[in-house]
Amino acid sequence: MANEMEELIGFLSSPSPQVKKVAVDIVRGLTGSEDGLQSLASYSKTVLPSLSRLLGEKKDVSEPATEALVNLSQNSDLAAKMIEMGIIKVTMDILYKQGCDITGLLVMLLVNLTQLDAGVESLLQLEDDKVQGLYVMKLVRSFCTSSNEKKDDPFGHVGSILVNVSKNKAGRVLLLDPKRGLLKQIIRQFDSTSLLRKKGVSGTIRNCCFEADNQLQNLLLISEFLWPALLLPVAGNKVYNEQDTSKMPLELGSALSIERESVVDPEIRIQALEAIYLIVLQGAGRRAFWSVNGPRILQIGYEEEEDPKVMGAYEQIGSLFLVI
């Protein structure tokens, strides 16, 4: 005889919209507490497929179902089970269905699932050469074309997905592929007013720079966008003089010759400096860095820096140049 939890999960598949709605609201409520999550985890074989089937329903049912899955996916064991049952494909299909009204929640679900290597591999579609990278390309396009000026920025958290993807070697290779031009598109979002987007971009660039030993050429192909994204956050607040800016490319020199807002988040500054360090470890990377007057920018930025961890990141690069 079915117990209460089994009955509740059974109601998620009820033909009655009212019964289904009540059941999914109760399940969502349970995922809001540790005890509830543990109770549902014991029935993962039935509750996860039942909830995933509700993602394509009307908003009054799909929204609580997605919220429940977002909460459940914070448990890595449950996230692994979701990935195994193909929920990333289901999520992407619904995300790009016309009229999707739970975009932000679906993106959050992907953020949680790509915390795991298996989730990144599933999103990269590594098992199928014909479509490999298509999901990531779609997400990059949405990230770069959606507006972040509104209070609601449903694709803002795609930056976190891209950070997760770029932790994987296959992900970095995809993002750095010059034919696809994905990293170039992503970097342009660094101009966004959204701190969430900026952090996503800086984390993605930094991770991609771990390929600098064999992909330096592809990184330098987009140097027109790369150097401003890496150097402006660590250039300090000072308005640079003409002597300094004349040795820089136009896009960098112009930005540094006027008053500008500083990047207050130390994590972004550290990620920018770590990326620079990975580039200048390579001989060609050092030469490219000198060519944009990079050492002078770091010297001025370091003089204004107060955060000890950020200062340590400057000093790590300085040990290579002996300029700081």
C-alpha positions, 0 to 999 in steps of 0.5 A: 500500500502506498505511503503518503509521500508515494501518493503525493508523488503520484498526484504529480501525474494526475489528469486533474489540473487542480490536483496536479497543481496542489501536489506540485505546490506541496512538493515545492514547499518540501524542497524549502527545508532540509527535512523535506529535501531528505524525504524527497531524496529517498524517492528520487527515482519517481519524483525527479522524472515526475517533476521534469515532465511538468516543465512544459506545462502552464506557468502555474504548474511549471514554475513550482516544478522548476523551483523544486528541481532548482532546490533539489539540484543543489544536492550533488547526488540528486543533480547527478541523477537529473543529468543521467536522466537527460534533464539538460536536454529537456531544460534546453528544449523548453528554454528555447520554446516560443513563449517560455515564461520560466526562463530565469528558473531554467537558467538557474537549474542549468547553473546548478547542474553544470557545477558537475563535470557530467552536467558540463559534458551534457551541455556541451553535447560531447556525445554527438559530433553533429550538434556539439556545442550548439546548446552553449552557442544558444546560451551565449547568444541569449546572454549577449543579446538579452537586455540587462537594463531591466530589473529582471535579467533572466539570462544574467546567470548564463555568465555563471554557466559559462564559468562552469563550462570553461572549467572543462578543457573541452568547454575552453576549446569550444569557447576559444574556437575562432570560427565560432567567435564565442569568447569575443561575444562574451567579452563584450558583456564586460561593459554591462552595468550588471555585476553578475554579468561582469563576474561571469565574463571575468571568470570565463576569460580567466578560465580560458587563459588556462589554455594560453600555453597552446591557444595563445594565438586564438586569445591574441586574435581578440586582443582588441577586446581582451586587453581592455577587459583585463586591464581596465579593472586593474588600472586604478582610478587615475586619469593617465597622461598622454605619454602613457596612453600614446603607447597603448592601442586606441580603445585602451588609451581612450578609456584610461585618458578620462575619468571612469568608475572603478571596478569595486569587486576584488574578485573581478580584479583578481581574476583579471590579474590571474588571466594576465599572469597566465598570458604573460607566462608565454613569451609571445604573451609577454611581448603582446603585453608590453606592446599595449604598455601593460606593465605601466598600467599594472604599476599605476594600478598597484600603487592605488590598490589596498586589498592584500589579496589583489596586491598579491595577484599584482605581485605575482605578475610583477615577479615576471617583469620586475616592474612592481 
